[in-house]
Amino acid sequence: MQKLIKKCIEGDRRAENELYTLFSAKMYAICYRYSKNKEEAKDILHEGFLKVFENLKNFKNEGALEGWIRRIMVNTAIYKYRQRSKLYPIISIDNIRVLHHSDEDIISRINAKELICMIQKLPPAYQMVFNLYVFEGYKHKEIAEELGISEGTSKSNFFEARAILQQAINVNYQNIKKAVSR
Amino acid sequence: MIDKNDDIVDLFKSVVEPFELAPPEESWPLLDLELERRKNENYRRILLRFKIASLVLLILLMSSILFQFYHSGKETKYGFPFADLRNRKSTAYLAKPDLPLIKDKVELGTSNINKNIFQNSYDSKSKEEIIIKTINKYHAPLVTNQKQSVSGLKTGKQKYSAILPITTVPNHTGRATDLSASQQENNSMFADTNIYYLQSSGPLTKPLPDTTIVTKPLEIVDVTQKNEPFLDSLNTKKESANSRLTAYLFFSPDYTKQSIVDNHNVDNQSEADYKSSESPDFSFTTGMKCNYSFNRKWGMQSGLTYSYFSQYIKPVLIFASNGSDGSPHYALPTSYGIVELPNSTTSPSKVGDSLYLKSDSRQVIQFINLPILLTYKLGGNKLSYYLMAGASLNMVISEKAILDEQGTQEIIHKVTGLREFNQSLIVGAGIEYSPKNRFCFRVEPTFKRNITPVNKNNPVSTYPYSFGIAFCLGFRF
């Protein structure tokens, strides 16, 4: 891997392609989670990889390269979000009923792409907070700093995102649930 | 079980986390293309820096050659024999018995500053006063004497690039010649940039103190005849020395970039993004400025200048936000401010809609500047060097962006978030060539950097900096 990094730093296009092939699928899934559609995900991936190749010389080999690239992708997504944050309307979620389901089979029938689609349908602020909290392991305080919001807002966004997702799972898999219970 | 909040989180973690998704096929070719473009841009940037550095070196080299040529030409022309005696002990030639010096009337003393600095003192009651006054007539600002009682002479220390003792000149009409010891029978008057000195035959009373004398004569003047052209040139020199105010017209091509500070202070994403998307276009500064000299060294420069700044913005995806009229507009964020597209050509249906600007956009901002600089002059009369530093108040007079919106070129004259006024610091150096007439020419490399941002209410603060070479034509009043 170090050889590959070295070649990428030297500007070897083949090595850059190899690095891209190695991580693009994983990173595209992450970008997809942070975006509203494939176009936006592609845009984040594009900018993210440009930054990766531009800053690879600064990679200290102290941690995994995948983690470092992931961090760049997430930062790019956060930046994109911040750029557009004022464009997104704040959606108030009223009368959300938190539904409790108790069917383990539902889980087995849910596929990742559908779950990501649910995340994508969240209001942007909720989507961002949910992603950062669940997948990146950020604390609410850190999320607040990154997104320029208060810690309380981060928490409430997360709770509401979770409630929406619960509702979405319930609605989308009602049929599955019925089938399983039969 | 997903009846608890944690279950939802676990569900997403377990299912989504390991998920991988192949990116679109066109992703790598696009990335490859962009990497190639950036690589070429880096080469171009390096090449541009190299060109600028070469140009500066060339200018310095040429000015040095000109300077050397100017001086050496004079020496060769008149065959000045002491050209090689610079930094030699004066007694090496002054103590020759046939060199006429009157030590008790005119003295040379060494300064404690450095070897090449002297102070001249003499007895004003002596006959030599007349000579000194004669000299002073032409070079009063350049001759210094300790004694204030001598009219027309300045007091205090004076740096001399050359000085020889004032000698008795019983009759300084005679044929001009050089300072060769073998030609002492002839009276001569020598002029250099700083002082005139006379020499005539006569007995040497005392040797001079053992001190270093640097001789840099520029002209040897025949005072045996009425040398009108020379006297005229002296008068011109005197005039030009007295003219304190010079006005310049100038033009300076500029290379302008910007330093961007991310106001969120979390990461440097904004900075990196703007840096990668914006590249400099041809910019320039022109206008008029005046230089007022307080004395031979110090001066002040001010004027009114016009700056034209232009930059390219690479193809980018832009989004719609609520515009100044409350309805959704596409907005192009730049490091100088946000360019709001009118809805005449393409209007977004809602906030958050996106639009891809397929080709390079261009942003043009025009300023009127009021610079105030302090200047410090080095060197001689004809060819001089100077340093300068100061500040400038800049006012935006016009801003526009030229966007290619789905094949249609749109010119937008509104950039929101741009400050009307900003300030910058200027440092520079220059070379001035002053022929004997009232005109002079300057080549002036300058570096300018903003100390206040050009934008406000923005995620980033932008501080432009520019490097320019001004070509100036001046006129002395």
Interface residues (C-beta under 8 A of the other chain):
Chain A: G11 R13 E16 N17 Y20 S24 A25 K26 M27 Y28 A29 Y32 R33 K38 E39 E40 K42 D43 L45 H46 E47 F49 L50 K51 F53 E54 N75 T76 I78 Y79 R82 Q83 R84 K86 L87 Y88 P89 H100 H101 S102 D103 E104 I106 I107 I110 N111 A112 K113 L115 I116 I119 V134 F135 E145 E146 G148 R162 L165 Q166 I169
Chain B: M1 I2 D3 K4 N5 I8 V9 L11 F12 K13 V15 V16 E17 P18 F19 E20 L21 A22 P23 P24 S27 W28 L30 L31 D32 E34 L35 E36 R38 K39 H264 V266 D267 Q269 S270 A272 D273 S276 L317 F319 A320 S321 N322 P333 V351 G352 S354 P459
